[in-house]
Amino acid sequence: MKVSNDQELVCGINAVKEIISIRPKSVLSLLLQDEKRSSRIESLSNLANKNHIEKILEDDKFFEHNFSDQNHQGVAILCNKRLEENETFLEKLLEKENLLILILDHLTDPHNVGACLRSAAAAGADAVIVPKNRSCHLTPTVRKISSGGSELMPFIVVTNLNRTIERISDSGIKVIGAAADTGQNHTEIDMKGSAAFIIGSEDKGLKRLTAEKCDTLAAIDMPGGIESLNASVTAGIILFEYVRQNNHPKT
């Protein structure tokens, strides 16, 4: 199967269902492993029928070749890529009030990025921001791990992350970085109103210059003795502390 530069293959029942539900016109075909049958797959098939999406049966070799490192569940779609956004989109976003933004400081693991997207979507965030270089972007694996989260919010790629953080801060948004060693307990930080949370990379955490641009550094107490949490777990905890302090999910 030929896939053009503006198209992609996305696998997995949850991811496929969300894309068909949210942007059905972008889906070119539903690809089904010819031996796989279940009630969930039948439900996807019916959803494809309702949206007039072509269904194609593929053999095991197709799925092994295209999704060897993923739990494809015998389901995939060929669809137009959801476009990543840029600084121009961010400028328009900053005109709004009561913003919740998640910034990923050079995360490279697609599973981490996908899980962060899922948590951000669940918390009602307005956008996820990543740097252009040395960072994982909106790959098919990220989309699948996000379980539809990547379809629900803008994914903004910026050229200079520190300059972007300065711009966000200048717009009146509190910038809070996650730092295990030096931060204030995350539950004691005032998160009411607009906020941007920064999650550091898997191996080094927040970069020094990035941390210096934060208004506050947040730490999560870990009485069990583990030194640090997975980046996506940290993101989820801090995002939902924001939700708690603001009394309800953002709308």
C-alpha positions as CSV (number, residue, x, y, z in Angstrom):
1,M,0.0,0.0,0.0
2,K,1.4,3.4,-1.0
3,V,1.2,6.1,1.7
4,S,1.9,9.7,0.6
5,N,3.7,12.3,2.6
6,D,0.5,13.9,3.8
7,Q,-1.0,10.5,4.8
8,E,-0.3,8.0,7.5
9,L,-1.3,4.6,8.9
10,V,-2.7,4.6,12.4
11,C,-3.6,1.3,14.2
12,G,-5.4,0.2,17.3
13,I,-9.1,0.1,18.1
14,N,-9.3,3.2,20.4
15,A,-7.2,5.4,18.2
16,V,-9.0,4.4,15.0
17,K,-12.4,4.9,16.6
18,E,-11.5,8.4,17.8
19,I,-10.2,9.5,14.4
20,I,-13.3,8.2,12.6
21,S,-15.6,9.8,15.2
22,I,-13.8,13.2,15.3
23,R,-12.7,13.7,11.7
24,P,-14.2,11.0,9.5
25,K,-13.6,12.9,6.2
26,S,-9.9,12.5,6.8
27,V,-10.1,8.7,6.8
28,L,-9.5,7.1,3.4
29,S,-9.9,3.5,4.3
30,L,-10.5,1.1,7.3
31,L,-8.0,-1.8,7.2
32,L,-9.0,-5.0,8.9
33,Q,-7.0,-8.1,9.5
34,D,-8.9,-10.8,7.7
35,E,-8.7,-13.3,10.6
36,K,-9.7,-10.9,13.4
37,R,-13.3,-10.7,14.5
38,S,-14.8,-9.2,17.7
39,S,-17.7,-7.1,18.8
40,R,-15.5,-4.0,19.0
41,I,-14.2,-4.6,15.5
42,E,-17.8,-5.0,14.2
43,S,-18.7,-1.7,15.9
44,L,-15.8,0.0,14.0
45,S,-16.9,-1.6,10.8
46,N,-20.4,-0.2,11.3
47,L,-19.0,3.2,12.1
48,A,-17.0,3.1,8.9
49,N,-20.2,2.2,7.0
50,K,-22.1,5.1,8.5
51,N,-19.3,7.5,7.3
52,H,-19.0,5.9,3.9
53,I,-15.4,4.8,4.5
54,E,-14.0,2.0,2.3
55,K,-13.1,-1.2,4.1
56,I,-10.2,-3.4,3.0
57,L,-9.2,-6.8,4.3
58,E,-5.4,-7.2,4.8
59,D,-3.5,-10.3,5.7
60,D,-1.2,-10.9,8.6
61,K,1.9,-9.9,6.6
62,F,0.5,-6.4,6.1
63,F,0.0,-5.8,9.8
64,E,3.4,-7.4,10.7
65,H,5.2,-5.2,8.2
66,N,3.6,-1.9,9.1
67,F,3.0,-2.3,12.8
68,S,5.6,-4.8,14.0
69,D,6.3,-2.9,17.3
70,Q,2.7,-1.9,18.0
71,N,-0.4,-3.7,19.4
72,H,-2.4,-3.1,16.3
73,Q,-5.4,-5.3,17.4
74,G,-6.0,-6.2,13.7
75,V,-7.3,-2.8,12.9
76,A,-5.8,0.3,11.2
77,I,-6.8,3.2,9.0
78,L,-5.2,5.1,6.2
79,C,-5.9,8.8,6.8
80,N,-4.7,12.3,6.1
81,K,-2.3,13.5,8.7
82,R,-3.6,15.8,11.4
83,L,-1.4,18.9,10.9
84,E,1.0,20.0,13.6
85,E,0.6,23.7,14.5
86,N,3.2,26.5,14.7
87,E,4.0,29.8,16.4
88,T,1.3,31.6,14.4
89,F,-1.3,29.3,15.9
90,L,0.1,29.9,19.4
91,E,-0.2,33.7,19.0
92,K,-3.9,33.3,18.3
93,L,-4.3,30.9,21.2
94,L,-2.7,33.4,23.6
95,E,-5.5,35.9,22.9
96,K,-7.9,33.6,24.8
97,E,-8.5,33.6,28.5
98,N,-8.2,30.8,31.1
99,L,-5.6,28.7,29.2
100,L,-4.1,25.4,30.2
101,I,-1.0,24.5,28.3
102,L,1.4,21.5,28.6
103,I,5.0,22.0,27.4
104,L,7.2,19.0,26.8
105,D,10.9,19.9,27.2
106,H,12.6,17.6,24.7
107,L,10.8,14.3,25.4
108,T,11.9,11.7,22.8
109,D,9.9,8.6,23.8
110,P,6.7,8.4,21.7
111,H,5.0,6.3,24.4
112,N,5.7,9.1,26.9
113,V,4.5,11.8,24.5
114,G,1.4,9.9,23.7
115,A,0.6,9.3,27.3
116,C,1.1,13.1,28.1
117,L,-1.2,13.9,25.2
118,R,-3.8,11.6,26.7
119,S,-3.6,13.1,30.2
120,A,-3.7,16.7,28.7
121,A,-6.8,15.8,26.7
122,A,-8.4,14.3,29.8
123,A,-7.7,17.4,31.8
124,G,-9.1,19.7,29.1
125,A,-5.8,21.3,28.1
126,D,-5.8,23.8,25.3
127,A,-2.6,22.7,23.6
128,V,0.6,20.7,23.9
129,I,3.9,22.4,22.9
130,V,7.1,20.7,21.9
131,P,10.4,22.0,20.4
132,K,11.2,21.3,16.7
133,N,14.5,19.6,17.3
134,R,15.5,16.7,19.6
135,S,11.9,16.0,20.4
136,C,9.2,13.4,19.5
137,H,6.5,14.8,17.3
138,L,3.0,13.6,16.3
139,T,4.0,10.1,15.0
140,P,1.5,7.2,14.5
141,T,2.8,5.6,17.7
142,V,2.1,8.9,19.6
143,R,-1.4,9.0,18.2
144,K,-2.1,5.4,19.2
145,I,-0.8,5.7,22.7
146,S,-2.8,8.9,23.2
147,S,-6.0,6.9,22.6
148,G,-7.6,9.8,20.7
149,G,-6.0,12.6,22.7
150,S,-4.0,13.7,19.7
151,E,-7.2,14.3,17.8
152,L,-8.7,16.5,20.5
153,M,-6.2,19.3,20.9
154,P,-3.5,21.3,19.0
155,F,0.0,19.9,18.9
156,I,2.3,23.0,18.5
157,V,5.9,22.6,17.3
158,V,8.1,25.7,18.0
159,T,11.5,26.6,16.8
160,N,12.9,28.0,20.1
161,L,11.3,26.6,23.2
162,N,12.8,29.1,25.7
163,R,11.6,32.1,23.5
164,T,8.2,30.5,23.4
165,I,8.1,30.1,27.2
166,E,9.1,33.8,27.5
167,R,6.2,34.7,25.2
168,I,3.8,32.7,27.2
169,S,5.0,34.2,30.5
170,D,4.7,37.8,29.0
171,S,1.1,37.1,28.1
172,G,0.3,36.7,31.8
173,I,0.3,32.9,32.1
174,K,1.9,31.3,35.1
175,V,4.7,29.0,34.0
176,I,5.3,26.0,36.3
177,G,8.1,23.5,35.8
178,A,8.2,20.0,37.2
179,A,11.4,19.5,39.2
180,A,11.7,16.6,41.6
181,D,14.6,18.0,43.7
182,T,14.2,21.7,44.0
183,G,10.5,22.4,43.6
184,Q,7.8,23.4,46.0
185,N,5.2,20.7,46.8
186,H,2.8,20.8,43.8
187,T,-0.3,20.8,46.0
188,E,0.9,24.0,47.7
189,I,1.3,26.0,44.5
190,D,-1.5,28.4,43.4
191,M,-2.6,27.0,40.0
192,K,-5.8,29.0,39.7
193,G,-6.4,30.7,36.3
194,S,-4.2,30.3,33.2
195,A,-1.1,28.1,33.6
196,A,1.5,26.4,31.5
197,F,3.2,23.3,32.9
198,I,6.6,22.2,31.7
199,I,7.7,18.5,31.8
200,G,11.4,17.7,31.4
201,S,13.0,15.1,29.3
202,E,13.1,11.4,30.3
203,D,16.8,11.4,31.2
204,K,17.7,14.9,32.3
205,G,14.5,16.5,33.4
206,L,14.2,20.3,32.9
207,K,17.0,22.0,31.2
208,R,18.7,24.7,33.3
209,L,17.7,27.6,31.1
210,T,14.2,26.3,30.9
211,A,13.9,26.0,34.7
212,E,15.2,29.6,35.1
213,K,12.3,30.9,33.0
214,C,9.7,29.2,35.2
215,D,7.8,31.3,37.8
216,T,7.7,28.3,40.1
217,L,9.1,24.8,40.2
218,A,6.8,22.0,41.4
219,A,7.8,18.8,43.1
220,I,5.7,15.7,43.8
221,D,6.2,14.0,47.2
222,M,7.3,10.4,46.8
223,P,7.3,8.7,50.3
224,G,8.1,5.3,48.8
225,G,11.7,6.2,48.1
226,I,11.7,6.3,44.3
227,E,13.8,9.2,43.1
228,S,11.6,10.3,40.1
229,L,8.5,9.5,38.2
230,N,7.9,8.8,34.6
231,A,7.4,12.0,32.6
232,S,3.8,11.2,31.6
233,V,2.9,10.2,35.2
234,T,4.3,13.5,36.4
235,A,2.3,15.4,33.8
236,G,-0.9,13.6,34.8
237,I,-0.5,14.3,38.5
238,I,0.2,18.0,38.0
239,L,-2.5,18.5,35.4
240,F,-5.2,17.1,37.6
241,E,-4.0,19.1,40.6
242,Y,-4.7,22.1,38.3
243,V,-8.2,20.6,37.6
244,R,-8.8,20.2,41.3
245,Q,-7.8,23.7,42.2
246,N,-9.9,25.2,39.5
247,N,-12.9,23.0,40.7
248,H,-13.8,21.5,37.4
249,P,-12.3,20.4,34.1
250,K,-11.6,23.2,31.7
251,T,-14.2,23.9,29.0
